[in-house]
């Protein structure tokens, strides 16, 4: 159990440290894609569809939404 928690903590640290060198636009797109993929997988799983397909579609829509959000925020400056 302890080694599993250590592996999860290490993976999370490595994953989050990769975001430090990203531009704000890249961070918004990646965040949108992650949220979209989780949402798509959850909805697909609840409705009896393919979870992988739901995650792919949700990730693509979320990435697009993250990009549009970033463009909107930049236009307000």
MDAnalysis code that builds the backbone (N, CA, C; Angstrom):
import MDAnalysis as mda
import numpy as np

u = mda.Universe.empty(231, n_residues=77, atom_resindex=np.repeat(np.arange(77), 3), trajectory=True)
u.add_TopologyAttr("name", ["N", "CA", "C"] * 77)
u.add_TopologyAttr("resid", np.arange(1, 78))
u.add_TopologyAttr("resname", ["UNK", "UNK", "UNK", "UNK", "UNK", "UNK", "UNK", "UNK", "UNK", "UNK", "UNK", "UNK", "UNK", "UNK", "UNK", "UNK", "UNK", "UNK", "UNK", "UNK", "UNK", "UNK", "UNK", "UNK", "UNK", "UNK", "UNK", "UNK", "UNK", "UNK", "UNK", "UNK", "UNK", "UNK", "UNK", "UNK", "UNK", "UNK", "UNK", "UNK", "UNK", "UNK", "UNK", "UNK", "UNK", "UNK", "UNK", "UNK", "UNK", "UNK", "UNK", "UNK", "UNK", "UNK", "UNK", "UNK", "UNK", "UNK", "UNK", "UNK", "UNK", "UNK", "UNK", "UNK", "UNK", "UNK", "UNK", "UNK", "UNK", "UNK", "UNK", "UNK", "UNK", "UNK", "UNK", "UNK", "UNK"])
u.atoms.positions = np.array([
    [0.824, -1.192, 0.000],
    [0.000, 0.000, 0.000],
    [0.869, 1.257, 0.000],
    [1.929, 1.242, 0.811],
    [2.803, 2.407, 0.911],
    [3.512, 2.673, -0.416],
    [3.945, 1.621, -1.124],
    [4.633, 1.813, -2.403],
    [3.661, 2.316, -3.470],
    [2.403, 1.918, -3.397],
    [1.407, 2.401, -4.347],
    [1.165, 3.893, -4.157],
    [1.042, 4.332, -2.918],
    [0.856, 5.757, -2.650],
    [2.075, 6.559, -3.070],
    [3.245, 6.006, -2.865],
    [4.470, 6.679, -3.288],
    [4.533, 6.822, -4.801],
    [4.117, 5.778, -5.516],
    [4.117, 5.831, -6.977],
    [3.110, 6.854, -7.489],
    [1.961, 6.914, -6.860],
    [0.944, 7.899, -7.255],
    [1.444, 9.315, -6.986],
    [2.060, 9.532, -5.839],
    [2.591, 10.860, -5.512],
    [3.697, 11.262, -6.475],
    [4.558, 10.325, -6.828],
    [5.630, 10.613, -7.774],
    [5.073, 10.952, -9.152],
    [4.099, 10.193, -9.612],
    [3.493, 10.455, -10.921],
    [2.799, 11.813, -10.940],
    [2.114, 12.162, -9.867],
    [1.439, 13.461, -9.793],
    [2.444, 14.603, -9.789],
    [3.533, 14.434, -9.071],
    [4.568, 15.475, -9.019],
    [5.209, 15.679, -10.384],
    [5.524, 14.606, -11.055],
    [6.131, 14.709, -12.382],
    [5.137, 15.323, -13.367],
    [3.894, 14.904, -13.289],
    [2.877, 15.443, -14.193],
    [2.633, 16.923, -13.990],
    [2.579, 17.356, -12.753],
    [2.336, 18.771, -12.474],
    [3.554, 19.634, -12.753],
    [4.741, 19.097, -12.585],
    [5.934, 19.893, -12.861],
    [6.091, 20.159, -14.347],
    [5.521, 19.332, -15.187],
    [5.575, 19.558, -16.624],
    [4.764, 20.771, -17.044],
    [3.793, 21.168, -16.247],
    [2.956, 22.330, -16.569],
    [3.644, 23.652, -16.253],
    [4.727, 23.618, -15.502],
    [5.378, 24.855, -15.077],
    [5.970, 25.625, -16.247],
    [6.402, 24.938, -17.276],
    [7.025, 25.623, -18.406],
    [6.045, 25.898, -19.540],
    [4.769, 25.636, -19.322],
    [3.764, 25.854, -20.361],
    [3.318, 27.315, -20.366],
    [2.931, 27.783, -21.535],
    [2.363, 29.126, -21.635],
    [0.953, 29.095, -21.061],
    [0.390, 30.256, -20.724],
    [-0.988, 30.267, -20.226],
    [-1.988, 29.662, -21.214],
    [-1.778, 29.874, -22.502],
    [-2.671, 29.279, -23.497],
    [-2.592, 27.760, -23.453],
    [-1.390, 27.223, -23.382],
    [-1.223, 25.774, -23.307],
    [-1.846, 25.206, -22.040],
    [-1.714, 25.927, -20.935],
    [-2.311, 25.470, -19.679],
    [-3.837, 25.447, -19.780],
    [-4.428, 26.473, -20.391],
    [-5.885, 26.509, -20.535],
    [-6.384, 25.401, -21.448],
    [-5.676, 25.152, -22.540],
    [-6.080, 24.093, -23.467],
    [-5.944, 22.723, -22.796],
    [-4.831, 22.499, -22.104],
    [-4.623, 21.210, -21.428],
    [-5.645, 21.000, -20.311],
    [-5.931, 22.052, -19.563],
    [-6.936, 21.938, -18.501],
    [-8.317, 21.647, -19.062],
    [-8.663, 22.329, -20.145],
    [-9.952, 22.076, -20.788],
    [-10.043, 20.659, -21.324],
    [-8.943, 20.182, -21.905],
    [-8.932, 18.814, -22.436],
    [-9.087, 17.789, -21.318],
    [-8.414, 18.017, -20.199],
    [-8.505, 17.073, -19.083],
    [-9.917, 17.047, -18.500],
    [-10.485, 18.213, -18.296],
    [-11.845, 18.276, -17.753],
    [-12.837, 17.671, -18.731],
    [-12.670, 17.981, -20.011],
    [-13.558, 17.423, -21.027],
    [-13.457, 15.916, -21.126],
    [-12.239, 15.388, -21.041],
    [-12.058, 13.934, -21.109],
    [-12.710, 13.232, -19.927],
    [-12.536, 13.804, -18.745],
    [-13.184, 13.208, -17.565],
    [-14.700, 13.271, -17.674],
    [-15.195, 14.421, -18.088],
    [-16.644, 14.566, -18.244],
    [-17.196, 13.652, -19.315],
    [-16.505, 13.571, -20.445],
    [-16.963, 12.696, -21.528],
    [-16.958, 11.234, -21.127],
    [-15.919, 10.818, -20.416],
    [-15.852, 9.428, -19.959],
    [-16.961, 9.135, -18.953],
    [-17.214, 10.078, -18.058],
    [-18.260, 9.866, -17.045],
    [-19.641, 9.780, -17.690],
    [-19.927, 10.711, -18.582],
    [-21.239, 10.699, -19.232],
    [-21.413, 9.446, -20.077],
    [-20.364, 9.078, -20.799],
    [-20.434, 7.884, -21.628],
    [-20.625, 6.628, -20.781],
    [-19.929, 6.578, -19.652],
    [-20.083, 5.428, -18.769],
    [-21.478, 5.331, -18.171],
    [-22.055, 6.477, -17.846],
    [-23.399, 6.478, -17.259],
    [-24.480, 6.119, -18.270],
    [-24.243, 6.442, -19.529],
    [-25.253, 6.175, -20.555],
    [-25.040, 4.858, -21.268],
    [-24.006, 4.121, -20.909],
    [-23.776, 2.807, -21.499],
    [-22.965, 2.838, -22.777],
    [-22.350, 3.949, -23.107],
    [-21.526, 4.046, -24.303],
    [-20.095, 3.626, -24.036],
    [-19.265, 3.807, -25.035],
    [-17.848, 3.481, -24.912],
    [-17.143, 4.590, -24.131],
    [-16.523, 4.240, -23.037],
    [-15.857, 5.230, -22.186],
    [-14.682, 5.870, -22.923],
    [-13.943, 5.077, -23.683],
    [-12.808, 5.610, -24.433],
    [-13.240, 6.629, -25.476],
    [-14.309, 6.316, -26.190],
    [-14.819, 7.248, -27.197],
    [-15.329, 8.519, -26.538],
    [-16.027, 8.372, -25.434],
    [-16.523, 9.541, -24.703],
    [-15.390, 10.420, -24.222],
    [-14.304, 9.795, -23.751],
    [-13.147, 10.558, -23.280],
    [-12.472, 11.291, -24.436],
    [-12.355, 10.647, -25.585],
    [-11.737, 11.297, -26.748],
    [-12.559, 12.484, -27.234],
    [-13.851, 12.280, -27.352],
    [-14.712, 13.377, -27.815],
    [-14.734, 14.495, -26.780],
    [-14.878, 14.151, -25.513],
    [-14.879, 15.152, -24.454],
    [-13.570, 15.907, -24.378],
    [-12.459, 15.207, -24.563],
    [-11.151, 15.857, -24.546],
    [-10.995, 16.843, -25.685],
    [-11.469, 16.471, -26.860],
    [-11.374, 17.374, -28.015],
    [-12.248, 18.610, -27.818],
    [-13.456, 18.401, -27.336],
    [-14.352, 19.533, -27.087],
    [-13.793, 20.408, -25.961],
    [-13.263, 19.789, -24.926],
    [-12.680, 20.539, -23.815],
    [-11.457, 21.339, -24.228],
    [-10.618, 20.771, -25.099],
    [-9.447, 21.504, -25.586],
    [-9.882, 22.728, -26.380],
    [-10.895, 22.546, -27.215],
    [-11.425, 23.684, -27.964],
    [-12.009, 24.737, -27.047],
    [-12.727, 24.291, -26.027],
    [-13.283, 25.229, -25.054],
    [-12.210, 25.960, -24.275],
    [-11.139, 25.261, -23.910],
    [-10.028, 25.903, -23.215],
    [-9.347, 26.949, -24.071],
    [-9.221, 26.659, -25.359],
    [-8.612, 27.627, -26.278],
    [-9.507, 28.861, -26.422],
    [-10.807, 28.639, -26.588],
    [-11.728, 29.772, -26.716],
    [-11.772, 30.599, -25.436],
    [-11.704, 29.946, -24.291],
    [-11.661, 30.661, -23.020],
    [-10.410, 31.536, -22.946],
    [-9.278, 30.978, -23.353],
    [-8.030, 31.737, -23.335],
    [-8.112, 32.952, -24.257],
    [-8.643, 32.769, -25.442],
    [-8.771, 33.887, -26.390],
    [-9.699, 34.967, -25.820],
    [-10.766, 34.557, -25.173],
    [-11.699, 35.518, -24.584],
    [-11.026, 36.313, -23.466],
    [-10.271, 35.621, -22.612],
    [-9.590, 36.310, -21.531],
    [-8.530, 37.281, -22.042],
    [-7.839, 36.915, -23.090],
    [-6.815, 37.787, -23.652],
    [-7.425, 39.010, -24.332],
    [-8.608, 38.878, -24.878],
    [-9.235, 40.017, -25.549],
    [-9.742, 41.048, -24.543],
    [-9.897, 40.654, -23.298],
    [-10.377, 41.568, -22.261],
    [-9.268, 42.433, -21.679],
    [-8.013, 42.129, -21.998],
    [-6.892, 42.885, -21.450],
    [-6.843, 44.168, -22.176],
])
